[in-house]
Amino acid sequence: MTEPTSPGGEEPQGTPPRDLAPQMRASDQERDDVVDQISDHAGQGRLTLAELEERIAAAHEATTRAQLAKLVEDLPAATPSAGAPPERRRKVTKWIVAVMGGSTKKGRWRPDRTVNVLALMGGHDIDLREAELDHDEVTINVYSIMGGSGVYVPDTVDSNVSGFAIMGGNDESGSAARPRPGAPRVNVRMISFMGGSEVWRMPEQVHGLELDEAKKVAKRIAKGKL
């Protein structure tokens, strides 16, 4: 039985173009091209860090052109339409400060190339899972005095942790998985006095979970209990 066609011989809506038919295999170059497109859109704020990592992983695993097309079908063409208004972007965050208190930075937010986090007798939760990164490398400087903060990054991201603590301690927790080759780099520098901060590498399984629950699941995964 033949598929119905619309007037003029055109294929009905919902039918993929013939060159994107499910059986058409994708080449390495086509996978690389889609990865480049996804990265460009993430840099423009259309994809969060977690979405970027998820789609790039799927692109590398794709075997057909149709699978690749699915990854970019909700993203606009590279060249904007003539006369289209410029897209409004979130303001970049350069400083996060708390005195005798704290805050949670989560969801879609836009860190600058360097973000300074200061906690005096308090602390912050800095969740980068849904952040919009404009740069391939971001540095988070965490200064804690009689307090501490937590920084949360996807485990596919290349995280580099450094710093020191006086009368306190800094720590790393969560997933021990290797970062994705070519992934964005997040440098976290922690300086603590009478306190300490912690960097959490969050596995894909906790994507979308609130931080408290995500940390519990990440601990169980790190211990091999999930």
N, CA and C of each residue as an Amber inpcrd file, in Angstrom:
protein
   678
   0.8490000  -1.1950000   0.0000000   0.0000000   0.0000000   0.0000000
   0.8790000   1.2370000   0.0000000   0.6760000   2.1380000  -0.9240000
   1.5290000   3.3290000  -1.0440000   1.0720000   4.4020000  -0.0760000
   2.0300000   5.2160000   0.3640000   1.7370000   6.3200000   1.2720000
   1.0190000   7.4330000   0.5340000   0.0020000   8.0710000   1.1390000
  -0.6750000   9.1740000   0.4740000   0.2460000  10.3560000   0.3150000
   0.0760000  11.1070000  -0.7010000   0.8610000  12.3140000  -0.9280000
  -0.0670000  13.4930000  -1.0330000   0.4450000  14.6720000  -0.7650000
  -0.3350000  15.8910000  -0.8640000  -0.3910000  16.3240000  -2.3130000
  -1.2970000  17.2320000  -2.6610000  -1.3940000  17.6950000  -4.0540000
  -0.0490000  18.1640000  -4.5730000   0.2250000  17.8450000  -5.8140000
   1.4770000  18.2460000  -6.4280000   2.5630000  17.2310000  -6.2160000
   2.2360000  16.0990000  -5.5400000   3.2330000  15.0480000  -5.3740000
   4.1370000  15.2450000  -4.1760000   3.8570000  16.2950000  -3.3340000
   4.7160000  16.5320000  -2.1850000   4.4210000  15.5080000  -1.0940000
   5.4320000  15.2010000  -0.3010000   5.2500000  14.2510000   0.7740000
   4.4530000  14.8930000   1.8950000   3.6010000  14.1130000   2.6060000
   2.7930000  14.6750000   3.6820000   3.6430000  15.1860000   4.8210000
   3.0320000  16.1040000   5.6380000   3.7680000  16.6290000   6.7810000
   4.1320000  15.5040000   7.7240000   5.2860000  15.6300000   8.3520000
   5.7370000  14.6100000   9.2780000   6.6160000  13.5650000   8.6470000
   6.6680000  13.5240000   7.2910000   7.5440000  12.5790000   6.6190000
   8.9210000  13.1880000   6.4740000   9.9670000  12.5530000   6.9660000
  11.3140000  13.1330000   6.8570000  11.7580000  13.1970000   5.4180000
  12.5480000  14.2080000   5.0310000  13.0800000  14.2580000   3.6680000
  13.7800000  12.9510000   3.3380000  13.7850000  12.6250000   2.0320000
  14.3330000  11.3350000   1.6240000  15.7800000  11.1750000   2.0370000
  16.5700000  12.2940000   2.0050000  17.9760000  12.1490000   2.3640000
  18.1790000  12.0260000   3.8670000  17.0660000  12.2000000   4.6450000
  17.1470000  12.0020000   6.0790000  16.3640000  10.7710000   6.5000000
  16.0540000   9.8810000   5.5640000  15.3250000   8.6690000   5.8800000
  16.0730000   7.8880000   6.9490000  15.3280000   7.1770000   7.7940000
  15.9810000   6.5030000   8.9270000  17.1060000   5.5620000   8.5260000
  17.0430000   4.9750000   7.3270000  18.0710000   4.0060000   6.9550000
  19.3410000   4.6550000   6.4170000  19.3380000   5.9700000   6.1890000
  20.5080000   6.6430000   5.6450000  21.5520000   6.8380000   6.7380000
  22.7140000   6.2410000   6.5810000  23.7480000   6.2970000   7.5990000
  24.4330000   7.6670000   7.6320000  24.8710000   8.0730000   8.8300000
  25.5590000   9.3480000   9.0030000  27.0700000   9.1330000   8.9790000
  27.7820000  10.1260000   8.4760000  29.2430000  10.0480000   8.4290000
  29.8490000  10.7280000   9.6530000  31.1390000  10.5100000   9.8770000
  31.8310000  11.1800000  10.9770000  31.7820000  12.6910000  10.8100000
  31.9260000  13.1750000   9.5760000  31.8960000  14.6090000   9.3300000
  30.5260000  15.1960000   9.6560000  29.4650000  14.4690000   9.3160000
  28.1180000  14.9490000   9.6260000  27.8970000  15.0080000  11.1350000
  28.4200000  14.0370000  11.8570000  28.3150000  14.0880000  13.3150000
  29.0750000  15.2940000  13.8680000  30.2760000  15.5260000  13.3420000
  31.0670000  16.6720000  13.7990000  30.3620000  17.9900000  13.4870000
  29.7160000  18.0640000  12.3140000  29.0050000  19.2840000  11.9370000
  27.8600000  19.5780000  12.8980000  27.1350000  18.5350000  13.2850000
  26.0240000  18.7220000  14.2170000  26.5460000  19.1330000  15.5940000
  27.6510000  18.5490000  16.0310000  28.2590000  18.9430000  17.3020000
  28.6310000  20.4240000  17.2790000  29.1760000  20.8950000  16.1570000
  29.5320000  22.3120000  16.0310000  28.2850000  23.1890000  16.1140000
  27.1980000  22.7690000  15.4450000  25.9540000  23.5360000  15.4990000
  25.4260000  23.6220000  16.9270000  25.4070000  22.4880000  17.6050000
  24.9030000  22.4560000  18.9750000  25.7400000  23.3640000  19.8810000
  27.0570000  23.3120000  19.7290000  27.9400000  24.1460000  20.5420000
  27.7000000  25.6230000  20.2880000  27.4890000  25.9970000  19.0170000
  27.2190000  27.3930000  18.6820000  25.9310000  27.8690000  19.3480000
  24.8980000  27.0450000  19.3060000  23.6170000  27.4340000  19.9010000
  23.7290000  27.5260000  21.4190000  24.5150000  26.6620000  22.0310000
  24.7180000  26.7540000  23.4760000  25.4050000  28.0740000  23.8350000
  26.3750000  28.4840000  23.0130000  27.0580000  29.7430000  23.2410000
  26.1590000  30.9540000  23.0830000  25.0190000  30.7750000  22.3860000
  24.0550000  31.8600000  22.2090000  22.9240000  31.7950000  23.2230000
  23.0360000  30.8550000  24.1630000  22.0610000  30.7990000  25.2390000
  20.8300000  29.9670000  24.9660000  20.8030000  29.2310000  23.8610000
  19.6220000  28.4220000  23.5470000  19.6360000  27.0710000  24.2470000
  20.7990000  26.6450000  24.6840000  20.9180000  25.3670000  25.3720000
  21.6790000  25.5710000  26.6850000  21.2530000  24.8780000  27.7190000
  21.9790000  24.9210000  28.9840000  23.1850000  23.9920000  28.8980000
  24.0180000  24.0500000  29.9320000  25.2080000  23.2050000  29.9520000
  24.8240000  21.7300000  29.9330000  23.8040000  21.3610000  30.7120000
  23.3750000  19.9640000  30.7410000  22.8010000  19.5340000  29.3940000
  22.0150000  20.4140000  28.7580000  21.4470000  20.0820000  27.4460000
  22.5410000  19.9440000  26.3970000  23.5380000  20.8270000  26.4710000
  24.6630000  20.7450000  25.5430000  25.3490000  19.3890000  25.6430000
  25.6740000  18.9830000  26.8550000  26.3810000  17.7160000  27.0510000
  25.5230000  16.5330000  26.6080000  24.2370000  16.5850000  26.8880000
  23.3290000  15.4920000  26.5210000  23.2410000  15.3430000  24.9990000
  23.1240000  16.4700000  24.3040000  22.9650000  16.4060000  22.8480000
  24.2690000  16.0230000  22.1530000  25.3890000  16.5020000  22.6750000
  26.6600000  16.1360000  22.0610000  26.9150000  14.6370000  22.2270000
  26.5850000  14.0980000  23.3890000  26.7330000  12.6510000  23.5880000
  25.8550000  11.8810000  22.6060000  24.6260000  12.3610000  22.4140000
  23.7140000  11.6970000  21.4780000  24.2170000  11.8050000  20.0420000
  24.8360000  12.9500000  19.7040000  25.3620000  13.1270000  18.3440000
  26.4900000  12.1390000  18.0650000  27.3600000  11.9440000  19.0310000
  28.4650000  11.0070000  18.8440000  27.9720000   9.5610000  18.7200000
  26.8300000   9.2730000  19.3420000  26.2890000   7.9190000  19.2960000
  25.3660000   7.6990000  18.1040000  24.9590000   8.7720000  17.4250000
  24.0050000   8.6510000  16.3150000  24.6130000   7.8530000  15.1580000
  23.7820000   7.0320000  14.5420000  24.2300000   6.2440000  13.3880000
  23.5390000   6.6540000  12.1020000  22.4510000   7.4060000  12.1860000
  21.7120000   7.7980000  10.9910000  21.5570000   9.3130000  10.9180000
  21.2910000   9.7970000   9.7150000  21.0630000  11.2310000   9.5220000
  19.8040000  11.6920000  10.2450000  18.7930000  10.8240000  10.3060000
  17.5490000  11.1990000  10.9750000  17.7850000  11.4440000  12.4540000
  18.6340000  10.6310000  13.0770000  18.9460000  10.8330000  14.4940000
  19.6620000  12.1550000  14.7120000  20.5450000  12.5220000  13.8040000
  21.2390000  13.8050000  13.9100000  20.2740000  14.9670000  13.7130000
  19.3690000  14.8320000  12.7400000  18.4140000  15.9050000  12.4670000
  17.5230000  16.1650000  13.6750000  17.2070000  15.1060000  14.4240000
  16.3480000  15.2500000  15.5950000  16.9890000  16.1490000  16.6510000
  18.3130000  16.1590000  16.7050000  19.0240000  16.9060000  17.7430000
  19.0120000  18.4100000  17.5100000  18.7480000  18.8320000  16.2810000
  18.7790000  20.2660000  15.9720000  17.4500000  20.7720000  15.4130000
  16.4230000  19.9230000  15.4300000  15.1690000  20.3140000  14.7990000
  14.4620000  21.4550000  15.5340000  14.7420000  21.6390000  16.8470000
  14.1090000  22.7180000  17.5990000  14.9940000  23.9570000  17.6950000
  16.0860000  23.9780000  16.9170000  17.0030000  25.1160000  16.9160000
  16.8980000  25.8600000  15.5900000  17.0030000  27.1970000  15.6210000
  16.8670000  27.9660000  14.3800000  18.0560000  27.7660000  13.4510000
  17.8550000  28.1550000  12.1970000  18.9400000  28.0950000  11.2220000
  20.0670000  29.0000000  11.6650000  21.2590000  28.7220000  11.1700000
  22.4440000  29.4910000  11.5820000  22.3280000  30.9570000  11.2020000
  21.7020000  31.2490000  10.0560000  21.5600000  32.6280000   9.5880000
  20.1920000  33.1560000   9.9600000  20.0710000  34.2000000  10.7960000
  18.7670000  34.7210000  11.1900000  18.0400000  35.3450000  10.0160000
  16.7100000  35.3410000  10.0850000  15.8990000  35.9250000   9.0220000
  16.1420000  37.4340000   8.9600000  16.0460000  37.9800000   7.7460000
  16.2510000  39.4160000   7.5670000  15.2010000  40.1910000   8.3480000
  15.6350000  41.1870000   9.0820000  14.7170000  42.0120000   9.8470000
  14.3040000  41.4230000  11.1780000  14.8000000  40.2320000  11.5120000
  14.4350000  39.6050000  12.7840000  15.0620000  40.3880000  13.9340000
  14.2990000  40.6450000  15.0070000  14.8660000  41.3890000  16.1360000
  15.9370000  40.5670000  16.8400000  16.9520000  41.2140000  17.3780000
  18.0010000  40.4670000  18.0920000  17.4240000  39.7750000  19.3260000
  17.9230000  38.5990000  19.6220000  17.4430000  37.8580000  20.7780000
  17.9590000  38.5050000  22.0660000  17.0640000  38.5900000  23.0540000
  17.4470000  39.1530000  24.3430000  18.1070000  38.0640000  25.1680000
  19.2330000  38.3980000  25.7830000  19.9860000  37.4460000  26.5900000
  19.9080000  37.8430000  28.0600000  20.0450000  36.8720000  28.9130000
  20.1510000  37.1550000  30.3410000  21.4300000  37.9300000  30.6250000
  21.3960000  38.7700000  31.6570000  22.5980000  39.4820000  32.0460000
  23.6070000  38.5030000  32.6400000  24.8720000  38.7670000  32.3820000
  25.8980000  37.8800000  32.9250000  26.0460000  38.1290000  34.4270000
  26.3940000  37.0790000  35.1310000  26.6520000  37.1590000  36.5720000
  28.1510000  37.1930000  36.8030000  28.6090000  38.2320000  37.5020000
  30.0330000  38.3750000  37.8040000  30.3380000  38.1720000  39.2830000
  29.4130000  38.5400000  40.1420000  29.6120000  38.4350000  41.5840000
  28.4010000  37.7880000  42.2330000  28.6580000  36.9550000  43.2440000
  27.6100000  36.3910000  44.0860000  28.0930000  36.5730000  45.5230000
  27.3940000  37.3880000  46.3060000  27.8850000  37.7960000  47.6210000
  26.8070000  37.5460000  48.6750000  27.2480000  37.0430000  49.8200000
  26.3440000  36.8830000  50.9630000  27.1090000  37.1880000  52.2450000
  26.4860000  37.9440000  53.1370000  27.0530000  38.2540000  54.4490000
  26.0580000  37.7890000  55.5060000  26.4820000  36.8770000  56.3460000
  25.6310000  36.2970000  57.3760000  24.3480000  35.7230000  56.7680000
  24.5240000  35.0210000  55.6620000  23.3850000  34.4170000  54.9860000
  23.8710000  33.5920000  53.8090000  23.0030000  33.3580000  52.8640000
  23.4090000  32.5750000  51.6960000  22.3860000  32.6740000  50.5870000
  22.6700000  32.0070000  49.4880000  21.7740000  32.0360000  48.3440000
  21.9740000  30.7770000  47.5050000  21.0670000  30.5640000  46.5980000
  21.1690000  29.4540000  45.6470000  21.0770000  30.0180000  44.2360000
  22.1000000  29.7510000  43.4480000  22.1080000  30.1790000  42.0460000
  21.8730000  28.9270000  41.2080000  20.7170000  28.8290000  40.5830000
  20.3830000  27.6320000  39.8440000  19.4950000  27.9710000  38.6640000
  19.1380000  26.9500000  37.8920000  18.3130000  27.1740000  36.7190000
  19.1200000  27.7760000  35.5880000  18.4480000  28.4810000  34.7070000
  19.1170000  29.1050000  33.5690000  19.7000000  30.4370000  34.0170000
  21.0010000  30.4870000  34.1200000  21.6900000  31.7360000  34.4260000
  22.9660000  31.7710000  33.5980000  23.5550000  32.9300000  33.5190000
  24.6360000  33.1520000  32.5620000  25.8940000  33.6370000  33.2760000
  26.7880000  32.7090000  33.6280000  28.0270000  33.1410000  34.2870000
  28.9580000  33.8690000  33.3340000  29.6600000  34.8610000  33.8650000
  30.6880000  35.5350000  33.0930000  31.8980000  34.6070000  32.9580000
  32.8900000  35.0410000  32.1980000  34.0980000  34.2240000  32.0630000
  34.7310000  33.9620000  33.4250000  34.6420000  34.9460000  34.3350000
  35.1080000  34.7880000  35.7160000  33.9960000  35.2270000  36.6580000
  33.6510000  34.3530000  37.6010000  32.6240000  34.6620000  38.6000000
  33.2720000  34.5900000  39.9780000  33.0970000  35.6400000  40.7730000
  33.6320000  35.6840000  42.1310000  32.4950000  35.4500000  43.1280000
  32.6790000  34.4480000  43.9680000  31.6640000  34.0650000  44.9490000
  32.2340000  34.3420000  46.3420000  31.5800000  35.2030000  47.1050000
  32.0480000  35.5730000  48.4380000  30.9850000  35.2210000  49.4640000
  31.3810000  34.4540000  50.4720000  30.4700000  34.0990000  51.5610000
  31.1360000  34.4330000  52.8840000  30.5610000  35.3590000  53.6390000
  31.0620000  35.7530000  54.9490000  30.0500000  35.3150000  56.0030000
  30.4140000  34.3260000  56.7900000  29.5170000  33.7500000  57.7860000
  28.2260000  33.2620000  57.1140000  28.4120000  32.5840000  55.9950000
  27.2720000  32.0570000  55.2620000  27.7590000  31.1800000  54.1220000
  26.9260000  30.9880000  53.1220000  27.3560000  30.1540000  52.0040000
  26.3840000  30.2060000  50.8400000  26.8160000  29.6340000  49.7220000
  26.0190000  29.6150000  48.5030000  25.9670000  28.2030000  47.9300000
  24.9520000  27.9500000  47.1360000  24.9080000  26.7930000  46.2560000
  24.9390000  27.3240000  44.8250000  26.0030000  26.9800000  44.0860000
  26.1910000  27.4660000  42.7190000  26.0020000  26.2690000  41.7790000
  24.8330000  26.1980000  41.1680000  24.4690000  25.0510000  40.3280000
  24.6660000  25.4210000  38.8570000  25.6400000  24.7790000  38.2260000
  25.9570000  25.0770000  36.8230000  25.2840000  24.1190000  35.8450000
  24.4640000  23.2000000  36.3330000  23.8890000  22.1940000  35.4380000
  23.0110000  22.8120000  34.3450000  22.2660000  23.8690000  34.6740000
  21.3760000  24.5030000  33.7080000  21.8970000  25.8660000  33.2520000
  23.1580000  26.1520000  33.5610000  23.7180000  27.4620000  33.1990000
  23.9450000  27.5700000  31.6920000  23.9710000  28.7980000  31.2040000
  24.2630000  29.0950000  29.8040000  25.7000000  29.6140000  29.7280000
  26.5800000  28.8310000  29.1460000  27.9880000  29.2290000  29.0630000
  28.2700000  29.9080000  27.7310000  28.8150000  31.1170000  27.8040000
  29.2270000  31.8320000  26.5960000  30.6420000  31.4750000  26.1800000
  31.4010000  30.8600000  27.0840000  32.8260000  30.6300000  26.8530000
  33.1550000  29.1500000  27.0250000  34.2200000  28.7220000  26.3600000
  34.6720000  27.3410000  26.5000000  35.3400000  27.0920000  27.8490000
  35.7540000  28.1730000  28.5200000  36.4000000  28.0310000  29.8280000
  35.8660000  29.0980000  30.7770000  35.4200000  28.6650000  31.9330000
  34.8580000  29.5550000  32.9440000  35.5890000  29.3120000  34.2560000
  35.8460000  30.3890000  35.0000000  36.5180000  30.2810000  36.2910000
  35.5930000  30.7760000  37.3950000  35.4210000  29.9450000  38.4310000
  34.6260000  30.3070000  39.5980000  35.5780000  30.4430000  40.7840000
  35.7470000  31.6580000  41.2930000  36.5680000  31.9040000  42.4820000
  35.6580000  31.9370000  43.7000000  35.8630000  30.9990000  44.6230000
  34.9910000  30.8760000  45.7990000  35.7760000  31.2810000  47.0480000
  35.3670000  32.3810000  47.6760000  36.0120000  32.8720000  48.8960000
  35.0450000  32.6780000  50.0670000  35.4720000  31.9110000  51.0520000
  34.6100000  31.6070000  52.1960000  35.3180000  31.9800000  53.4950000
  34.6480000  32.7800000  54.3190000  35.1710000  33.1630000  55.6330000
  34.1260000  32.7780000  56.6700000  34.4680000  31.8320000  57.4990000
  33.5370000  31.3120000  58.4970000  32.2480000  30.8280000  57.8340000
  32.4290000  30.1140000  56.7490000  31.2880000  29.5770000  56.0170000
  31.7770000  28.6970000  54.8840000  30.9250000  28.4590000  53.9180000
  31.3410000  27.6310000  52.7820000  30.2590000  27.5790000  51.7250000
  30.6490000  27.1470000  50.5320000  29.7280000  27.0780000  49.4080000
  29.8810000  25.7520000  48.6760000  28.8810000  25.4210000  47.8850000
  28.9360000  24.2390000  47.0430000  28.8160000  24.6340000  45.5860000
  29.6400000  24.0220000  44.7330000  29.6010000  24.2660000  43.2900000
  29.2780000  22.9340000  42.6100000  28.2890000  22.9410000  41.7250000
  27.7840000  21.7110000  41.1270000  27.9290000  21.7680000  39.6070000
  28.6480000  20.7860000  39.0410000  28.8950000  20.7650000  37.5970000
  28.5660000  19.3800000  37.0520000  28.1230000  19.2770000  35.7890000
  27.9250000  17.9550000  35.1870000  29.2500000  17.1970000  35.1170000
  29.2030000  15.8770000  35.2950000  30.4620000  15.1160000  35.3020000
  31.0760000  14.9760000  33.9230000  30.3530000  15.3680000  32.8770000
  30.9240000  15.3350000  31.5280000  31.7920000  16.5490000  31.2450000
  31.7160000  17.5740000  32.1120000  32.4930000  18.7990000  31.9570000
  33.8850000  18.5960000  32.5560000  34.8780000  19.2270000  31.9630000
  36.2490000  19.1550000  32.4590000  36.3980000  20.1440000  33.6110000
  36.3380000  19.6520000  34.8430000  36.4400000  20.5300000  36.0180000
  37.8350000  20.4570000  36.6130000  38.3870000  21.6270000  36.9110000
  39.7230000  21.7380000  37.4870000  39.5980000  22.4640000  38.8260000
  39.9010000  21.7570000  39.9150000  39.6890000  22.2940000  41.2570000
  41.0290000  22.6110000  41.9120000  41.1330000  23.7920000  42.5060000
  42.3560000  24.1980000  43.1860000  41.9950000  25.0950000  44.3610000
  43.0180000  25.4870000  45.1330000  42.7970000  26.4020000  46.2480000
  43.3520000  25.8490000  47.5460000  42.9900000  26.4920000  48.6590000
  43.4830000  26.0620000  49.9640000  42.4970000  26.4980000  51.0460000
  42.6740000  25.9030000  52.2190000  41.8260000  26.2350000  53.3640000
  42.6840000  26.4000000  54.6050000  42.3490000  27.3970000  55.4210000
  43.0250000  27.6380000  56.7000000  42.0040000  27.4400000  57.8120000
  42.2820000  26.5290000  58.7110000  41.3480000  26.1850000  59.7820000
  40.0110000  25.7470000  59.1960000  40.1000000  24.9080000  58.1930000
  38.9040000  24.3900000  57.5420000  39.3110000  23.3970000  56.4780000
  38.4740000  23.1670000  55.5040000  38.8300000  22.2350000  54.4370000
  37.9140000  22.3430000  53.2360000  38.4810000  22.0760000  52.0660000
  37.7250000  22.0260000  50.8230000  37.6550000  20.5750000  50.3400000
  36.6680000  20.2680000  49.5150000  36.4890000  18.8720000  49.1410000
  35.8940000  18.7650000  47.7420000  36.0220000  17.5570000  47.1530000
  35.3960000  17.1950000  45.8860000  34.5800000  15.9380000  46.1060000
  33.3720000  15.8970000  45.5620000  32.4960000  14.7500000  45.7430000
  31.7670000  14.4420000  44.4430000  31.0970000  13.2890000  44.4580000
  30.2690000  12.9170000  43.3210000  30.9400000  11.9690000  42.3640000
  30.5860000  12.0860000  41.1020000  31.0020000  11.1460000  40.0670000
  32.5030000  11.2040000  39.8000000  33.0630000  10.0330000  39.5010000
  34.4760000   9.9480000  39.1200000  34.6260000   9.6880000  37.6260000
  33.5500000   9.8630000  36.8660000  33.5910000   9.6070000  35.4220000
  34.5240000  10.5880000  34.7200000  35.1100000  10.1400000  33.6290000
  35.9880000  11.0170000  32.8480000  35.1540000  12.0520000  32.0970000
  35.6640000  13.2810000  31.9680000  34.9320000  14.2930000  31.1970000
  34.9250000  13.9590000  29.7130000  33.9700000  14.5440000  29.0080000
  33.8990000  14.3420000  27.5650000  35.0410000  15.0900000  26.8860000
  35.7590000  14.4570000  25.9590000  36.8100000  15.1710000  25.2270000
  36.2300000  16.4010000  24.5150000  36.8860000  17.5360000  24.6900000
  36.4170000  18.7660000  24.0510000  35.3280000  19.4940000  24.8130000
  34.9510000  18.9900000  26.0070000  33.8950000  19.6270000  26.7950000
  34.3680000  20.9680000  27.3470000  33.4300000  21.8490000  27.7010000
  33.8320000  23.1020000  28.3550000  34.6210000  22.8180000  29.6290000
  35.4760000  23.7470000  29.9990000  36.3020000  23.5990000  31.2050000
  35.8150000  24.5780000  32.2640000  35.6090000  24.0610000  33.4570000
  35.2080000  24.8920000  34.5940000  36.3000000  24.8190000  35.6470000
  36.9760000  25.9460000  35.8760000  37.9980000  26.0380000  36.9140000
  37.3470000  26.5500000  38.2000000  37.5020000  25.8040000  39.2760000
  36.9620000  26.2310000  40.5660000  38.1300000  26.4260000  41.5270000
  38.3250000  27.6650000  41.9770000  39.3880000  27.9920000  42.9210000
  38.7460000  28.3420000  44.2540000  39.0360000  27.5290000  45.2720000
  38.3880000  27.6970000  46.5720000  39.4040000  28.1550000  47.6100000
  39.1280000  29.2870000  48.2450000  39.9700000  29.8170000  49.3150000
  39.0830000  29.9800000  50.5450000  39.3920000  29.2270000  51.5950000
  38.5220000  29.1860000  52.7670000  39.2950000  29.4860000  54.0340000
  38.6690000  30.2670000  54.9240000  39.2470000  30.5740000  56.2340000
  38.2000000  30.2570000  57.2890000  38.5280000  29.3420000  58.1690000
  37.5960000  28.8780000  59.1900000  36.2920000  28.3860000  58.5520000
  36.4430000  27.6360000  57.4960000  35.2850000  27.0920000  56.7920000
  35.7510000  26.2220000  55.6370000  34.8790000  25.9340000  54.7130000
  35.2830000  25.1180000  53.5710000  34.1940000  25.0540000  52.5250000
  34.6010000  24.7280000  51.3080000  33.6730000  24.6220000  50.1950000
  33.8470000  23.2700000  49.5090000  32.9190000  22.9590000  48.6280000
  32.9120000  21.6330000  48.0150000  32.4710000  21.7300000  46.5620000
  33.1150000  20.9380000  45.7110000  32.7240000  20.8230000  44.3000000
  32.0910000  19.4490000  44.0900000  30.9040000  19.4570000  43.5110000
  30.1940000  18.2130000  43.2170000  30.1590000  17.9870000  41.7100000
  30.6230000  16.7970000  41.2700000  30.5010000  16.3940000  39.8720000
  29.2450000  15.5360000  39.7650000  28.2550000  16.0550000  39.0530000
  26.9260000  15.4560000  39.0440000  26.7120000  14.5720000  37.8140000
  26.3610000  13.2960000  38.0110000  26.1260000  12.4020000  36.8700000
  24.8230000  12.7360000  36.1570000  24.6910000  12.2230000  34.9470000
  23.5180000  12.5170000  34.1180000  22.2300000  12.0840000  34.7990000
  22.2860000  11.0400000  35.6180000  21.0730000  10.5060000  36.2400000
  20.3800000  11.4980000  37.1720000  21.0900000  12.5270000  37.6310000
  20.4770000  13.4750000  38.5690000  20.0010000  14.7360000  37.8600000
  20.0760000  14.7430000  36.5460000  19.6210000  15.9190000  35.7970000
  18.1480000  16.1820000  36.0850000  17.8330000  17.4070000  36.4940000
  16.4550000  17.7770000  36.7780000  16.0580000  17.6170000  38.2340000
  16.8710000  16.9360000  39.0320000  16.5590000  16.7760000  40.4500000
  16.9890000  18.0100000  41.2380000  16.2680000  18.2820000  42.3280000
  16.6870000  19.3440000  43.2340000  18.0110000  18.9600000  43.8790000
  18.7710000  19.9580000  44.3330000  20.1340000  19.7060000  44.7870000
  20.2200000  18.6810000  45.9170000  19.3530000  18.7990000  46.9130000
  19.4350000  17.8640000  48.0390000  19.2650000  16.4290000  47.5660000
  18.2640000  16.1920000  46.7320000  18.0330000  14.8410000  46.2270000
  19.1410000  14.4290000  45.2630000  19.6060000  15.3770000  44.4430000
  20.6650000  15.0740000  43.4730000  21.9380000  14.6270000  44.1790000
  22.2820000  15.2640000  45.3020000  23.4850000  14.8760000  46.0350000
  23.3610000  13.4680000  46.6170000  22.1790000  13.1360000  47.1140000
  21.9700000  11.7880000  47.6530000  22.1490000  10.7300000  46.5660000
  21.5380000  10.9900000  45.3960000  21.6440000  10.0290000  44.2970000
  23.0810000   9.9480000  43.7990000  23.7690000  11.1080000  43.6900000
  25.1610000  11.1240000  43.2220000  26.0580000  10.3200000  44.1630000
  25.8240000  10.4240000  45.4780000  26.6110000   9.6490000  46.4410000
  26.3930000   8.1560000  46.2450000  25.1500000   7.7630000  46.0300000
  24.8420000   6.3340000  45.8550000  25.4610000   5.8080000  44.5710000
  25.4610000   6.6350000  43.5230000  26.0710000   6.2070000  42.2570000
  27.5840000   6.0670000  42.4310000  28.1940000   7.0380000  43.1330000
  29.6500000   6.9890000  43.3460000  30.0530000   5.7450000  44.1440000
  29.1680000   5.2880000  45.0370000  29.4630000   4.1020000  45.8440000
  29.0450000   2.8130000  45.1450000  28.5100000   2.9230000  43.9170000
  28.0970000   1.7420000  43.1690000  26.8080000   1.1250000  43.6460000
  25.9770000   1.8960000  44.3490000  24.7120000   1.3790000  44.8590000
  23.5450000   1.5860000  43.9130000  23.7980000   2.2560000  42.7680000
  22.7530000   2.4480000  41.7590000  23.2920000   2.0070000  40.4060000
